[in-house]
């Protein structure tokens, strides 16, 4: 069973920033 992943706003921002940096 997959556990629900709860991301805080800060974690989401960091992930989005990382994705934007990788996907140019």
Secondary structure per residue as TSV (DSSP state, phi and psi in degrees):
chain	resnum	aa	ss	phi	psi
A	1	X	-	360.0	137.9
A	2	X	-	-87.7	130.9
A	3	X	-	-79.5	141.7
A	4	X	-	-63.6	132.3
A	5	X	-	-95.9	117.2
A	6	X	-	-107.2	118.7
A	7	X	-	-109.9	137.1
A	8	X	-	-81.8	167.3
A	9	X	H	-60.5	-37.6
A	10	X	H	-65.8	-40.5
A	11	X	H	-66.0	-40.9
A	12	X	H	-62.4	-43.3
A	13	X	H	-61.1	-43.4
A	14	X	H	-64.5	-41.0
A	15	X	H	-66.8	-45.3
A	16	X	H	-62.1	-41.2
A	17	X	H	-62.6	-40.1
A	18	X	H	-65.5	-43.9
A	19	X	H	-64.0	-40.4
A	20	X	H	-65.4	-34.7
A	21	X	H	-71.0	-37.2
A	22	X	H	-77.2	-43.3
A	23	X	-	-92.6	96.7
A	24	X	-	-104.5	360.0
